[in-house]
Amino acid sequence: MSFRKRGDVITQLHNDRNPEQRFSRTEITNVRGTKSIRTPGGISAGTRGVNPTLAKLKASRNSSGITEVIAGLEQVSIDESDSRTTQQSNFHGSHPGLRPSPATSLPTTSTGSADLDKILRHMGLPLGQSLLIEEQTTTDFSSVLAKVFVAQGIVHNRVDGGGTQGAGNTHVVVVSPNQAFGKQLPGVYHGSTKDIKRSKISEQESKVTVQNMLQQQQQQGQRTTSKDLKIAWRYGLNDQRHKSGSGKRTESDLETYPRYNNAFDITSRLVPAPTSAEITFISPIQPLRSFLSQLEAVLKKHPCKVVRILMPNLLHPAIYPTRFAKLSEIIRLLHGVRSLVKTYSMQTAMVATFSCDLYSSNRLFKATIENLFDAIINLEPFPQEMLQFLERAYKTQPNRVQHGLLHIERLPHLSEYGEMHIARSEWAFKNGKKKFEIEPWGIPVDDSEVDESKSSVAGSEPHEHQTTKNLEF
């Protein structure tokens, strides 16, 4: 029979009733002979190889101290996320290439084509979204939209004098080993030669010189009450076109967002060409893990810039290795890029071009690729017979000849909300001498066929039987 003190019995009863408190401060001795604390979950905090955060937790010997440290770490992470959000909201308000979407009020950037911005229903591509431009047959009209998308980002970056390392507001990432892609970007369209001469004359007249002041005094003495006579009729027509809303930006948009969208001349080149501080080329030939790490490093390097990601000629055999012929490898690639776009959704926008004829026999292949994009448009060029018909119909107006149809398969955000905005054979595109245009599609009337039908009716023999009778009153 053993005798124990009264205090030991009370302590044992207290520990039996509160097992958590009994194990909360139990000190054990590990193999190396050092004491460590075993937490209520049974995890020892005195093991080797812990990070500094767990080292701080090891220093606190009670559960209240551990709770305070964890709460402090959570507060630090919240403060970091809040500061990052504040920085992004600050550069969103001052960025010349961002505006709120009229449909969802999300920050939106231009694709470089005003007509495409209008068709997407957001006046551009919202940040954190991806656009897939599919093209049928063996033509290459989608490359024009790809180059315009990159050129618009370079022009935005140079608004604030960005051209050096760390300056600017926009950065471009091109997934291609072709380093000469940056030298093929179209230049900004400044108008026709007449418009350029007219602007130079207006600039000279606006300068304060003695000759201009004398001319202004003479004009003030010769003024008449009808001021409209001084305005040429062609300017009035131009104003009516802008007010009619025929696909062009309204005057209010020009005043509110003057540098949001630019017109580009595809026959000229952007001068000077973009530098390494403005554009980054990432080759898809390297292993997938290193490719995604390089892309994420670029996004982390420019936290307060809009990063435009372009994937031209997606899965083309001349650019991508043969391993991407497997569907599993393509899913890994596109899913990895999509996850980065969604993670940095407040600063990224992605556009990819894809030739449907490369994988026309495998429908599952094409459907899987489409499911990993937020918006999809499809370019269907006209066959040769249709182009010949349009050339005959627009014989006197060759600039109106379209080159194909544009189908809308999916719209960013709106399709996710359940609004099935699918439009097929409603829009047509044409690649003109100066720019890429999208307009409503309508089948024209061939005047030559109408003339032939009229001549055939006039040359036909009259009927023998009279079907009408003249009446005399």
BELHU-V320824 format. One line per field, one symbol per residue. psi: psi as a letter, one per 40 degrees, with the letter a starting at -180 (. if undefined). A space follows every 10 residues. Layout:
psi: ???
This chain:
psi: hihiiddddd dddddddgdd ddedfhhiha deeiiihhid eehhefiiei iddddddddh eidddddddd dddddddddd dddddddddd eddeheeiii hedeeihiii eehdddddde eefahiieii hhhihiaeif dddddddddd dddddddede fheiheiaei ihhhgiehee ddeeiiihhe iidddddddd dddddeigid dddddddddd deiidgddde hidddddddd dddeffeiii ddddddgded iihiheeiih hiiiidedih hhhediiddd dddddddddd dgdfihhhhh gifhfhdedi iedeehdddd dddddddddd dddfeeeihi hiihhdedfd egdddddddd eeidihihhg iiiddddddd dddfdegeee hieiihhhdi ihddddeehg ghhhfdiiih gaddihihii hhhihhdddd ddddddddei iiidhheihh hh.
